[in-house]
Amino acid sequence: MPVRPHLSFLRTSGRAVFLAACLVAAGAARAEEAPAWAVYDAPPFSMMDGPERETGIFDRIRQLLDTRLFGGPARTLRAPFPRVVSALKDGAEICFVGGIRTPEREAFAVFSLPIAMFYPLRIVVHAPERARFEARGPLSLPALLADKSLRTSFLRDRTLGPDIDALVRAGGPPTVHSEFREAFRMLLADRLDYLVEYSAIAAYQARSLGQPEGVTALPFAEAPAPVFSRVMCPNTEWGRARVARIDAILRAERASPAYRQIVEAWAEPGDLGTIRAAYDGAFLTVE
């Protein structure tokens, strides 16, 4: 079973050096294999706990890459996503399965070919509040953000794609959270009015909190095309070499029926048509 030290020590100034030292002390099988992956709990993409542990989309892609790169499971380091970003900025020899490429992140990270997609993005509300939001007419994210009587929150250091990120910035400094479950608990307790979230994540979180019918995902005018997730590694010689190896694996695997099943595994049934159209289009052609 992979060793899973926590990344709390990455707050120190010598993060990258201390990270490597801790992994060696943990008993790395071969120096070139350690460290490998940073992970955090973001069901159904990454699933760190419970009976569905490591069955998420990114988990299964990471397992495929482990087999091709190392012949078996590699180490994982669990941490909130903001801490993963900090470690990559420090050049730590870790990669993250599921990052989105942005100009800001390209200053410190390199990215693989697309591995999966975030799609579709929705305005997610507590189900009893559906009528209140539908009464506003066609939903628009700038209008929602401008209404300061409505409470929302965004995952710290996350990107929802350049267009949505720009709208969020234009709305003023957002309230932020560090864990998906935290935000959905607040939504279901009516401590938040809405979230901007992908439908698969919303449906999973509602089920996991014992309220499978507890949320409603509504379309909005600015909802973007699919946002492609990638493997994100530090922009160092080590990181660039690791991404080159990963891209070779992805070129051989992504067109296969088995890989397609991974990407579709947790999709809501009503989303499958649009996901498959995107898969056969930009997903397999964009660099």
C-alpha positions as CSV (number, residue, x, y, z in Angstrom):
1,M,0.0,0.0,0.0
2,P,1.4,3.5,-0.9
3,V,2.8,5.5,1.9
4,R,0.7,8.6,2.5
5,P,2.5,11.3,4.5
6,H,0.7,14.6,4.9
7,L,2.0,17.7,3.3
8,S,1.7,19.9,6.3
9,F,5.4,20.2,6.5
10,L,5.4,21.9,3.1
11,R,4.7,25.2,4.9
12,T,8.4,25.5,5.8
13,S,10.8,27.4,3.6
14,G,12.8,24.4,2.6
15,R,9.7,22.5,1.2
16,A,11.2,20.7,-1.8
17,V,14.3,19.5,0.1
18,F,12.4,18.4,3.1
19,L,9.8,16.6,1.0
20,A,12.5,14.5,-0.7
21,A,14.1,13.7,2.6
22,C,10.9,12.5,4.2
23,L,10.1,10.3,1.2
24,V,13.5,8.6,1.4
25,A,13.0,8.1,5.1
26,A,9.7,6.5,4.4
27,G,11.4,3.8,2.4
28,A,11.3,4.6,-1.3
29,A,11.8,1.5,-3.4
30,R,14.0,3.3,-6.0
31,A,15.2,6.9,-5.9
32,E,13.8,7.7,-9.3
33,E,10.3,6.7,-8.2
34,A,10.0,9.0,-5.3
35,P,8.2,11.3,-5.0
36,A,5.4,10.8,-7.5
37,W,1.9,12.1,-7.0
38,A,0.2,14.8,-4.9
39,V,-3.5,14.0,-4.3
40,Y,-6.5,15.5,-2.5
41,D,-10.1,14.4,-2.0
42,A,-12.3,15.7,-4.8
43,P,-15.0,13.0,-5.5
44,P,-15.8,11.7,-8.0
45,F,-12.5,12.7,-9.6
46,S,-10.2,11.8,-6.7
47,M,-11.6,9.6,-3.9
48,M,-9.3,9.2,-0.9
49,D,-11.6,7.6,1.7
50,G,-14.4,5.1,2.2
51,P,-15.6,2.1,0.2
52,E,-15.1,3.9,-3.1
53,R,-11.5,4.8,-2.3
54,E,-9.3,5.3,-5.3
55,T,-12.1,4.6,-7.8
56,G,-12.4,8.1,-9.1
57,I,-11.5,9.3,-12.6
58,F,-8.1,10.7,-11.7
59,D,-7.4,7.8,-9.4
60,R,-7.8,5.3,-12.2
61,I,-5.8,7.4,-14.6
62,R,-3.0,7.7,-12.0
63,Q,-3.1,3.9,-11.6
64,L,-2.8,3.4,-15.3
65,L,0.2,5.8,-15.4
66,D,1.8,4.0,-12.4
67,T,1.6,0.7,-14.2
68,R,3.2,2.2,-17.4
69,L,5.8,4.3,-15.5
70,F,6.8,2.2,-12.6
71,G,5.2,-1.3,-13.0
72,G,3.0,-0.8,-9.9
73,P,1.7,1.8,-7.4
74,A,3.8,4.8,-6.6
75,R,3.7,7.1,-3.6
76,T,1.0,9.5,-3.0
77,L,1.1,12.6,-0.8
78,R,-2.3,13.9,0.4
79,A,-2.8,17.6,0.8
80,P,-5.4,20.3,0.2
81,F,-5.0,21.7,-3.4
82,P,-3.6,25.1,-2.3
83,R,-0.7,23.3,-0.6
84,V,-0.2,21.2,-3.8
85,V,0.2,24.4,-5.8
86,S,2.7,25.8,-3.2
87,A,4.8,22.6,-3.5
88,L,4.9,22.8,-7.3
89,K,5.9,26.5,-7.1
90,D,8.8,25.4,-4.9
91,G,9.9,22.8,-7.5
92,A,9.0,19.8,-5.4
93,E,9.4,16.6,-7.4
94,I,5.7,15.7,-7.4
95,C,3.0,15.7,-10.1
96,F,-0.7,16.2,-9.8
97,V,-3.3,14.3,-11.9
98,G,-6.1,16.7,-12.7
99,G,-4.6,20.2,-13.1
100,I,-6.0,22.8,-15.5
101,R,-3.5,24.7,-17.6
102,T,-3.6,28.5,-17.1
103,P,-1.1,31.2,-18.0
104,E,-0.5,31.9,-14.3
105,R,0.3,28.2,-13.6
106,E,2.6,27.9,-16.7
107,A,5.0,30.2,-14.8
108,F,5.8,27.3,-12.4
109,A,4.3,24.1,-13.9
110,V,4.3,22.0,-17.1
111,F,1.3,20.2,-18.3
112,S,0.6,16.9,-20.1
113,L,-1.9,16.3,-22.9
114,P,-5.6,16.4,-21.6
115,I,-6.4,13.4,-19.5
116,A,-10.1,14.0,-18.7
117,M,-12.6,16.8,-18.7
118,F,-14.6,19.0,-16.3
119,Y,-18.1,19.3,-17.9
120,P,-20.7,20.7,-17.7
121,L,-20.4,23.6,-15.3
122,R,-23.6,24.6,-13.5
123,I,-25.1,26.9,-10.9
124,V,-25.8,24.5,-8.0
125,V,-28.5,25.3,-5.5
126,H,-30.2,23.6,-2.5
127,A,-33.2,21.8,-4.1
128,P,-35.8,23.7,-2.1
129,E,-34.4,27.0,-3.5
130,R,-34.8,25.9,-7.2
131,A,-37.9,28.0,-7.8
132,R,-36.3,31.1,-6.3
133,F,-33.4,30.9,-8.8
134,E,-35.6,29.9,-11.8
135,A,-37.8,32.9,-11.1
136,R,-34.8,35.1,-11.9
137,G,-35.1,34.0,-15.5
138,P,-32.1,32.7,-17.5
139,L,-29.3,32.7,-15.0
140,S,-26.2,34.8,-15.6
141,L,-23.1,34.4,-13.4
142,P,-22.2,38.2,-13.4
143,A,-25.7,39.0,-12.3
144,L,-25.5,36.4,-9.5
145,L,-22.1,37.7,-8.4
146,A,-23.3,41.3,-8.4
147,D,-26.2,40.4,-6.1
148,K,-24.5,40.7,-2.7
149,S,-27.5,39.3,-0.9
150,L,-26.5,35.9,-2.4
151,R,-23.8,34.0,-0.7
152,T,-21.4,31.8,-2.6
153,S,-17.8,30.4,-2.2
154,F,-15.0,29.1,-4.5
155,L,-12.3,26.5,-3.9
156,R,-9.1,28.3,-3.1
157,D,-6.5,28.4,-5.9
158,R,-8.9,26.5,-8.3
159,T,-9.5,27.5,-11.9
160,L,-12.8,27.0,-13.7
161,G,-11.3,28.1,-17.0
162,P,-10.1,31.6,-18.1
163,D,-13.5,33.0,-18.9
164,I,-15.2,32.0,-15.7
165,D,-12.1,33.0,-13.6
166,A,-12.3,36.5,-15.2
167,L,-16.0,36.8,-14.3
168,V,-15.3,35.7,-10.7
169,R,-12.4,38.3,-10.4
170,A,-14.6,41.0,-11.8
171,G,-17.2,40.3,-9.1
172,G,-14.7,41.3,-6.3
173,P,-12.7,39.2,-3.9
174,P,-14.6,35.9,-3.5
175,T,-15.2,33.9,-0.3
176,V,-13.1,30.7,-0.6
177,H,-13.1,27.2,0.9
178,S,-10.4,24.5,1.0
179,E,-12.6,21.3,0.6
180,F,-15.5,20.4,-1.6
181,R,-17.4,18.7,1.2
182,E,-17.2,21.9,3.4
183,A,-18.9,24.0,0.7
184,F,-21.7,21.4,0.1
185,R,-22.4,21.1,3.8
186,M,-22.9,24.9,3.9
187,L,-25.1,24.8,0.8
188,L,-27.4,22.1,2.2
189,A,-27.6,24.0,5.5
190,D,-28.6,27.2,3.7
191,R,-25.4,28.9,4.8
192,L,-24.6,29.4,1.1
193,D,-27.1,30.2,-1.6
194,Y,-25.4,28.7,-4.6
195,L,-22.1,27.2,-5.9
196,V,-20.6,27.2,-9.4
197,E,-19.8,23.6,-9.8
198,Y,-19.6,20.6,-12.2
199,S,-22.7,18.5,-12.2
200,A,-20.8,15.2,-11.5
201,I,-19.2,16.7,-8.4
202,A,-22.5,18.2,-7.2
203,A,-24.4,14.9,-7.6
204,Y,-21.7,12.9,-5.8
205,Q,-21.4,15.4,-2.9
206,A,-25.2,15.4,-2.3
207,R,-25.2,11.6,-2.3
208,S,-22.3,11.3,0.1
209,L,-24.0,13.7,2.5
210,G,-27.1,11.6,2.6
211,Q,-29.2,14.0,0.5
212,P,-29.1,12.6,-3.1
213,E,-32.0,14.8,-4.1
214,G,-30.7,17.7,-2.1
215,V,-29.2,19.8,-4.9
216,T,-30.2,21.1,-8.3
217,A,-27.8,21.9,-11.1
218,L,-29.0,24.8,-13.3
219,P,-27.6,26.0,-16.6
220,F,-26.3,29.6,-16.9
221,A,-25.6,31.8,-19.9
222,E,-21.8,31.9,-19.6
223,A,-21.3,28.1,-19.0
224,P,-18.1,27.3,-20.9
225,A,-17.1,24.5,-23.2
226,P,-15.3,21.5,-21.6
227,V,-12.3,22.4,-19.5
228,F,-9.6,19.7,-20.0
229,S,-7.7,18.4,-17.0
230,R,-4.0,17.4,-17.3
231,V,-1.1,16.1,-15.3
232,M,0.7,19.0,-13.7
233,C,4.4,18.8,-12.8
234,P,6.9,21.4,-11.7
235,N,8.5,23.4,-14.5
236,T,11.9,21.9,-13.9
237,E,14.1,19.5,-15.9
238,W,12.6,16.7,-13.8
239,G,9.1,17.8,-14.4
240,R,9.5,18.3,-18.1
241,A,11.0,14.8,-18.5
242,R,8.2,13.3,-16.5
243,V,5.5,15.0,-18.6
244,A,7.2,13.8,-21.8
245,R,7.0,10.2,-20.5
246,I,3.3,10.7,-19.5
247,D,2.4,12.2,-22.9
248,A,3.8,9.1,-24.7
249,I,1.5,6.9,-22.6
250,L,-1.5,9.1,-23.2
251,R,-1.0,9.1,-26.9
252,A,-1.2,5.3,-26.9
253,E,-4.1,5.0,-24.5
254,R,-6.6,7.8,-24.8
255,A,-8.4,6.6,-28.0
256,S,-9.0,3.1,-26.4
257,P,-12.5,2.1,-25.2
258,A,-11.1,1.3,-21.8
259,Y,-9.8,4.9,-21.3
260,R,-13.1,6.4,-22.5
261,Q,-14.9,4.3,-19.8
262,I,-12.6,5.9,-17.2
263,V,-13.5,9.4,-18.4
264,E,-17.3,8.6,-18.5
265,A,-17.4,6.6,-15.3
266,W,-19.0,9.1,-12.9
267,A,-20.9,11.2,-15.5
268,E,-24.6,12.0,-14.9
269,P,-26.7,10.1,-17.6
270,G,-28.0,13.4,-19.0
271,D,-24.5,14.6,-19.6
272,L,-23.1,11.6,-21.6
273,G,-24.1,12.9,-25.0
274,T,-22.2,16.2,-24.6
275,I,-19.2,14.5,-23.0
276,R,-18.9,11.9,-25.8
277,A,-19.1,14.7,-28.4
278,A,-16.3,16.6,-26.7
279,Y,-14.3,13.4,-26.3
280,D,-14.4,12.6,-30.0
281,G,-13.6,16.2,-30.9
282,A,-11.3,18.5,-29.1
283,F,-10.2,16.0,-26.3
284,L,-8.4,13.7,-28.7
285,T,-6.9,16.5,-30.9
286,V,-6.0,19.4,-28.6
287,E,-2.4,19.6,-27.4
